[in-house]
Amino acid sequence: MRLSERVRRISMSSTGAVFAAAAQLKAQGVDVVDLSAGEPDFPTPSHVKRAAFEAIQDDFTRYTPTDGIPQLKQAIVQRHARDCRSDYSTREVLVTVGGKHAIFNLTSALLQPGDEVVIPVPYWVTFKEAVHYAGAACRFVPTSESENFRVTADRIEAAVSPRTRLILLNSPNNPSGAIIREEEMRKIAELARRRDLLVLTDECYCHFNYEGSTPFSLASLGEAYREHVAVVGSVSKTYAMTGWRVGFCLGPAPLIGAMLKIQSHCTSNANSIAQKAAVAALGGPQDSIQDMLREYALRRSFIVEALNSINGISCNWPDGAFYVYPNLRGLLDARRVESTADLALQLLQEARVAVVPGEGFGTRDHIRISYATSMEQLEKGADRLARFLGKG
């Protein structure tokens, strides 16, 4: 069978592949510590689940408008305005089947062969694949581990070419946890305005910030930047709703309209019951976010210190999100292992610990570890890593 060129341009998600491999071992009864999955281990808040039950009881189980029910669009606009000081209308929001769906809709609507997209490294695995699927090319921007992987506007500008259409940002970053400084974000927005580019800012982790500051969004910068900024978000991480699959995009009305056109032919609306639950999440009590953040802060401290106690590993303190991105170059050299992909396979098969190799995020010396799991699992995982990697 001859497959299309567009599908040959992309790869299977490395995070999804590790998650599937770990799940298969677990199904066989193997005790695997899974530090690969980027999803909160907390339950979805009770009031959100009640809203879903009520939707079912009220038979809210049919098609909805493709762009989302009016109550959810209003809730997204209001929550983003409250948390991030934006000023969107419901004409400028599209409800999608998770954040990934919003990114694919946007890249499909905006990009064509010959276009280029600027992406800081390390990057979320889907960024590169969404760009390649659209037929465009990536221009990767290196960041410095000594600067905690924070990208700067100067580095972004150095990568911009006459073919550039889009800048893709993710702050806090998956996998590094880096938060781009507000002054740099403002400079990037000004660069986009001056060069007539669009900045897509992925804000899925914006509430998980260990620096104590409130979330900053490019969407707060006002009318002068309105046509140059789009925001992707979801309820997945913020409200422990990964399986509900509700995301959104906020942006210029013409872009949202083009994305809606695509969505009308591929998925139609997001799940009707999940939309009702998302209304409750966005409009209801927000206490669960701070509860999760406090627990993540404790887990972050534990895992960073545990990793840094292993010879050959150097681990930065992430600014946000719930991942660490340790450098294993010393270990790779000492063990004569070619890549972190090879080492990750050894860890899964021999130590029974699942991690994601850095190759999927654009670097060769790192692995991603998620601490969105219980302290018990983190302690067990850290112990297995230390025993296996300390064997020499």
LINDA-V524364 format. One record per backbone hydrogen bond with DSSP energy under -1.0 kcal/mol. NH is the residue of the N-H (numbers start at 1). CO is the residue of the C=O. E is the energy in kcal/mol with one decimal. If there is no record, write none. Layout:
<<NH	CO	E> <NH	CO	E>>
This chain:
<<8	4	-1.5> <9	5	-1.1> <17	13	-2.4> <18	14	-2.0> <19	15	-2.3> <20	16	-2.3> <21	17	-2.2> <22	18	-2.6> <23	19	-2.3> <24	20	-2.1> <25	21	-1.8> <26	22	-2.3> <27	23	-2.2> <29	26	-1.9> <30	25	-2.3> <32	30	-1.3> <33	352	-2.6> <35	354	-2.0> <49	45	-1.8> <50	46	-2.4> <51	47	-1.5> <52	48	-1.5> <53	49	-2.2> <54	50	-2.6> <55	51	-1.9> <56	52	-2.1> <57	53	-2.6> <58	54	-2.1> <59	56	-1.8> <60	55	-3.2> <61	59	-1.9> <68	65	-2.0> <73	69	-2.2> <74	70	-2.4> <75	71	-2.0> <76	72	-2.6> <77	73	-2.2> <78	74	-2.6> <79	75	-2.6> <80	76	-2.4> <81	77	-2.0> <82	78	-2.4> <83	79	-2.7> <84	80	-2.7> <85	81	-1.4> <92	89	-1.8> <94	249	-2.2> <95	67	-1.9> <96	247	-2.3> <98	96	-1.8> <102	98	-1.2> <103	99	-1.9> <104	100	-2.5> <105	101	-2.6> <106	102	-2.4> <107	103	-2.7> <108	104	-2.2> <109	105	-1.9> <110	106	-2.1> <111	107	-2.3> <115	112	-2.3> <116	163	-2.1> <117	137	-2.4> <118	166	-2.5> <119	139	-2.0> <121	141	-2.8> <123	361	-2.0> <127	124	-1.5> <129	125	-1.2> <130	126	-2.8> <131	127	-1.9> <132	128	-2.4> <133	129	-2.5> <134	130	-1.4> <135	132	-1.4> <136	131	-1.9> <137	115	-2.4> <139	117	-3.1> <141	119	-2.4> <148	145	-1.8> <149	144	-2.8> <150	147	-1.4> <156	152	-1.9> <157	153	-3.0> <158	154	-1.9> <159	156	-1.1> <164	161	-1.8> <165	116	-2.6> <166	116	-1.2> <167	198	-2.4> <168	118	-2.7> <169	200	-2.9> <171	202	-1.2> <173	178	-2.0> <177	173	-2.4> <185	181	-2.3> <186	182	-2.3> <187	183	-1.6> <188	184	-2.3> <189	185	-2.4> <190	186	-2.1> <191	187	-2.3> <192	188	-2.4> <193	189	-2.2> <194	190	-2.7> <195	191	-2.4> <197	192	-2.8> <198	165	-1.8> <199	228	-2.5> <200	167	-2.9> <201	230	-2.7> <202	169	-2.9> <203	232	-3.1> <206	203	-1.7> <208	205	-2.0> <209	207	-1.0> <210	319	-2.7> <220	217	-2.0> <221	218	-1.7> <225	222	-1.6> <226	223	-1.3> <228	225	-1.9> <230	199	-2.6> <231	250	-3.1> <232	201	-2.2> <233	248	-2.1> <235	246	-2.0> <239	235	-1.7> <241	236	-2.3> <244	241	-1.3> <247	96	-2.5> <248	233	-2.3> <249	94	-2.0> <250	231	-2.5> <251	92	-2.0> <256	252	-2.4> <257	253	-2.6> <258	254	-1.8> <259	255	-2.4> <260	256	-2.3> <261	257	-1.8> <262	258	-1.6> <263	259	-2.6> <264	260	-2.3> <265	262	-1.5> <267	263	-1.7> <268	263	-2.5> <275	271	-1.9> <276	272	-1.6> <277	273	-2.0> <278	274	-2.4> <279	275	-1.9> <280	276	-1.6> <281	277	-2.1> <282	278	-2.7> <283	279	-2.2> <284	280	-1.7> <289	286	-1.4> <291	287	-1.9> <292	288	-2.3> <293	289	-2.5> <294	290	-2.4> <295	291	-1.7> <296	292	-3.0> <297	293	-2.2> <298	294	-1.4> <299	295	-2.2> <300	296	-3.0> <301	297	-2.0> <302	298	-2.0> <303	299	-2.7> <304	300	-2.4> <305	301	-1.8> <306	302	-2.5> <307	303	-2.5> <308	304	-2.3> <310	307	-1.7> <313	310	-1.9> <314	327	-2.2> <320	177	-1.8> <321	208	-2.2> <324	369	-2.4> <327	314	-3.4> <328	365	-3.9> <331	312	-1.2> <332	328	-2.8> <333	329	-2.4> <334	330	-2.1> <335	331	-2.8> <337	332	-2.2> <343	339	-1.9> <344	340	-2.9> <345	341	-1.7> <346	342	-2.0> <347	343	-2.6> <348	344	-2.0> <349	345	-2.7> <350	346	-3.0> <353	347	-2.0> <354	33	-2.7> <356	368	-2.0> <358	366	-2.5> <360	357	-1.0> <361	358	-1.9> <362	359	-1.2> <363	358	-2.0> <367	326	-1.3> <368	356	-3.3> <369	324	-2.4> <370	35	-3.0> <371	322	-2.3> <378	374	-2.3> <379	375	-2.7> <380	376	-2.2> <381	377	-2.9> <382	378	-3.0> <383	379	-2.1> <384	380	-2.2> <385	381	-2.6> <386	382	-2.5> <387	383	-2.3> <388	384	-2.6> <389	385	-3.0> <390	386	-1.2> <391	388	-1.2>>
